[in-house]
Amino acid sequence: MSESIYHWRKPTGAWQIQQCLPIAPATAGQNLTRWQRLWQGLQQSFRLMVGVHDYQTYLKHMREHHPTIAPMDERAFHRHCLDARFPSQAGRLGKCPC
């Protein structure tokens, strides 16, 4: 092992993290507590783990990167995500839902 482990000191300075940014941004006009932001972040994380994409993140991406293209409505967005994950057309390769 390295000798530097024995000489370790706690870092100090203005660069230290004061508050972490939330994973899921708060909706405009909402003042959320830390627990509510944590809960929203956990919900978003679990949804992404099981393959459910976040519609609000999609809308934000479309506004920032593709302002001239009209975004899909929520129902079409979720249908597109399901078709991409579990294709129902013959001849398309994808993941099998079984």
C-alpha positions as CSV (number, residue, x, y, z in Angstrom):
1,M,0.0,0.0,0.0
2,S,1.0,3.5,-0.5
3,E,2.4,5.6,2.4
4,S,0.2,8.5,1.3
5,I,-2.8,6.8,2.9
6,Y,-1.3,7.3,6.3
7,H,-0.7,11.0,5.7
8,W,-4.2,11.8,4.5
9,R,-5.9,15.0,5.7
10,K,-9.4,16.2,5.2
11,P,-9.5,18.7,2.2
12,T,-10.4,22.3,3.0
13,G,-11.2,25.2,0.8
14,A,-14.1,27.0,-1.0
15,W,-14.3,24.3,-3.7
16,Q,-16.1,21.8,-1.3
17,I,-19.6,20.8,-2.3
18,Q,-22.3,22.8,-0.4
19,Q,-25.4,21.3,-2.0
20,C,-25.9,18.6,-4.6
21,L,-28.1,19.5,-7.6
22,P,-31.3,17.4,-7.9
23,I,-31.6,14.7,-10.5
24,A,-35.1,15.7,-11.4
25,P,-35.5,19.5,-11.8
26,A,-38.3,21.2,-9.9
27,T,-41.4,22.2,-11.9
28,A,-41.5,26.0,-12.5
29,G,-43.3,27.7,-9.7
30,Q,-42.8,24.9,-7.2
31,N,-40.7,25.3,-4.0
32,L,-39.8,21.7,-3.1
33,T,-38.2,20.5,0.1
34,R,-35.1,18.4,-0.1
35,W,-37.1,15.3,0.7
36,Q,-39.5,16.0,-2.2
37,R,-36.6,16.6,-4.6
38,L,-35.0,13.4,-3.4
39,W,-38.2,11.5,-3.9
40,Q,-38.6,12.9,-7.4
41,G,-35.0,12.0,-8.2
42,L,-35.5,8.4,-7.0
43,Q,-38.7,8.1,-9.0
44,Q,-36.9,9.2,-12.1
45,S,-34.0,6.9,-11.5
46,F,-36.3,3.9,-11.0
47,R,-38.3,4.7,-14.1
48,L,-35.1,4.8,-16.1
49,M,-34.0,1.5,-14.7
50,V,-37.1,-0.3,-15.9
51,G,-37.0,1.5,-19.3
52,V,-39.7,4.2,-18.8
53,H,-38.4,7.4,-20.3
54,D,-39.2,10.8,-18.8
55,Y,-41.5,12.9,-21.0
56,Q,-40.5,16.2,-19.3
57,T,-36.8,15.6,-20.0
58,Y,-37.8,14.9,-23.7
59,L,-39.7,18.2,-23.9
60,K,-36.7,20.1,-22.4
61,H,-34.4,18.4,-24.9
62,M,-36.6,19.3,-27.8
63,R,-36.9,22.9,-26.7
64,E,-33.1,23.3,-26.3
65,H,-31.8,21.3,-29.3
66,H,-34.7,21.1,-31.9
67,P,-36.8,24.3,-31.5
68,T,-38.1,24.1,-35.1
69,I,-39.5,20.5,-34.7
70,A,-42.8,20.0,-32.9
71,P,-42.5,17.5,-30.0
72,M,-44.6,14.4,-29.8
73,D,-47.5,14.4,-27.4
74,E,-47.1,12.3,-24.3
75,R,-49.1,9.3,-25.6
76,A,-47.1,9.2,-28.9
77,F,-43.8,9.6,-26.9
78,H,-44.5,6.6,-24.7
79,R,-45.7,4.5,-27.7
80,H,-42.5,5.4,-29.5
81,C,-40.4,4.3,-26.5
82,L,-42.3,1.0,-26.2
83,D,-41.9,0.3,-30.0
84,A,-38.2,1.0,-29.8
85,R,-37.8,-1.4,-26.9
86,F,-40.2,-4.1,-28.0
87,P,-40.6,-3.9,-31.8
88,S,-43.9,-5.4,-33.0
89,Q,-43.2,-5.2,-36.7
90,A,-41.9,-8.3,-38.5
91,G,-38.3,-8.2,-39.6
92,R,-37.2,-5.6,-37.0
93,L,-34.6,-6.6,-34.5
94,G,-35.0,-5.7,-30.9
95,K,-35.4,-7.0,-27.4
96,C,-37.8,-9.8,-26.7
97,P,-40.3,-9.0,-23.9
98,C,-40.3,-12.6,-22.7
